[in-house]
Amino acid sequence: MNALLELLEALGYEVEAKERYVVGHRQEGGTRLVVYLSPEGEVRLEKRRVIAEAVVEKQIAGIPGQYVRREEVFEVFFAREVKNPARLILAWEQLDP
């Protein structure tokens, strides 16, 4: 588990150990990256991106305020028996559909 923690830290992730996974979090602008690594070679990669945001002055029940509408994309990739997780993580970070 320590090697997985060190790998994610070296890639710039904030890291924590949870149950049977090491979890890394990183924010890049409007994109939130989350990586789950297990000692068995399982990798789950998540990417959450804001693709549009609109702010409108609006009243609800006579109370003025700001109404924010945000559209997000949530992407996930899962693989087993990954021999080189660093290569997969770096490729995932660069992937733009």
Contacts in CASP RR format, 6 or more apart in sequence:
PFRMAT RR
TARGET T0000
AUTHOR 0000-0000-0000
METHOD contacts of the structure
MODEL  1
MNALLELLEALGYEVEAKERYVVGHRQEGGTRLVVYLSPEGEVRLEKRRV
IAEAVVEKQIAGIPGQYVRREEVFEVFFAREVKNPARLILAWEQLDP
1 17 0 8 1.000
1 22 0 8 1.000
1 39 0 8 1.000
4 22 0 8 1.000
4 37 0 8 1.000
4 39 0 8 1.000
4 85 0 8 1.000
5 15 0 8 1.000
5 17 0 8 1.000
5 22 0 8 1.000
7 37 0 8 1.000
7 85 0 8 1.000
7 86 0 8 1.000
8 15 0 8 1.000
8 22 0 8 1.000
8 24 0 8 1.000
8 35 0 8 1.000
8 37 0 8 1.000
9 15 0 8 1.000
11 26 0 8 1.000
11 86 0 8 1.000
11 89 0 8 1.000
11 90 0 8 1.000
12 26 0 8 1.000
13 24 0 8 1.000
13 25 0 8 1.000
13 26 0 8 1.000
13 33 0 8 1.000
13 35 0 8 1.000
14 24 0 8 1.000
14 25 0 8 1.000
14 26 0 8 1.000
15 22 0 8 1.000
15 23 0 8 1.000
15 24 0 8 1.000
15 25 0 8 1.000
16 22 0 8 1.000
16 23 0 8 1.000
16 24 0 8 1.000
17 23 0 8 1.000
20 38 0 8 1.000
20 39 0 8 1.000
21 36 0 8 1.000
21 37 0 8 1.000
21 38 0 8 1.000
21 42 0 8 1.000
21 44 0 8 1.000
22 36 0 8 1.000
22 37 0 8 1.000
22 38 0 8 1.000
23 34 0 8 1.000
23 35 0 8 1.000
23 36 0 8 1.000
23 37 0 8 1.000
24 34 0 8 1.000
24 35 0 8 1.000
24 36 0 8 1.000
25 32 0 8 1.000
25 33 0 8 1.000
25 34 0 8 1.000
26 32 0 8 1.000
26 33 0 8 1.000
27 33 0 8 1.000
28 93 0 8 1.000
30 49 0 8 1.000
30 50 0 8 1.000
31 47 0 8 1.000
31 48 0 8 1.000
31 49 0 8 1.000
32 46 0 8 1.000
32 47 0 8 1.000
32 48 0 8 1.000
32 49 0 8 1.000
33 45 0 8 1.000
33 46 0 8 1.000
33 47 0 8 1.000
33 92 0 8 1.000
33 93 0 8 1.000
34 45 0 8 1.000
34 46 0 8 1.000
34 47 0 8 1.000
34 48 0 8 1.000
35 43 0 8 1.000
35 44 0 8 1.000
35 45 0 8 1.000
35 46 0 8 1.000
35 89 0 8 1.000
36 42 0 8 1.000
36 43 0 8 1.000
36 44 0 8 1.000
36 45 0 8 1.000
36 46 0 8 1.000
37 43 0 8 1.000
37 85 0 8 1.000
40 80 0 8 1.000
40 81 0 8 1.000
41 80 0 8 1.000
41 81 0 8 1.000
41 82 0 8 1.000
41 85 0 8 1.000
42 78 0 8 1.000
42 79 0 8 1.000
42 80 0 8 1.000
42 81 0 8 1.000
42 82 0 8 1.000
43 77 0 8 1.000
43 78 0 8 1.000
43 79 0 8 1.000
43 80 0 8 1.000
43 82 0 8 1.000
43 85 0 8 1.000
43 88 0 8 1.000
43 89 0 8 1.000
44 76 0 8 1.000
44 77 0 8 1.000
44 78 0 8 1.000
45 76 0 8 1.000
45 77 0 8 1.000
45 78 0 8 1.000
45 88 0 8 1.000
45 89 0 8 1.000
45 92 0 8 1.000
46 74 0 8 1.000
46 75 0 8 1.000
46 76 0 8 1.000
47 73 0 8 1.000
47 74 0 8 1.000
47 75 0 8 1.000
47 76 0 8 1.000
47 92 0 8 1.000
47 95 0 8 1.000
48 72 0 8 1.000
48 73 0 8 1.000
48 74 0 8 1.000
48 75 0 8 1.000
49 72 0 8 1.000
49 73 0 8 1.000
49 75 0 8 1.000
50 70 0 8 1.000
50 71 0 8 1.000
50 72 0 8 1.000
51 71 0 8 1.000
51 72 0 8 1.000
51 73 0 8 1.000
52 69 0 8 1.000
52 70 0 8 1.000
52 71 0 8 1.000
53 68 0 8 1.000
53 69 0 8 1.000
53 70 0 8 1.000
53 71 0 8 1.000
54 68 0 8 1.000
54 69 0 8 1.000
55 66 0 8 1.000
55 67 0 8 1.000
55 68 0 8 1.000
56 66 0 8 1.000
56 67 0 8 1.000
56 69 0 8 1.000
57 64 0 8 1.000
57 65 0 8 1.000
57 66 0 8 1.000
57 67 0 8 1.000
58 64 0 8 1.000
58 65 0 8 1.000
58 66 0 8 1.000
58 67 0 8 1.000
59 65 0 8 1.000
60 67 0 8 1.000
75 97 0 8 1.000
77 92 0 8 1.000
79 88 0 8 1.000
82 88 0 8 1.000
END
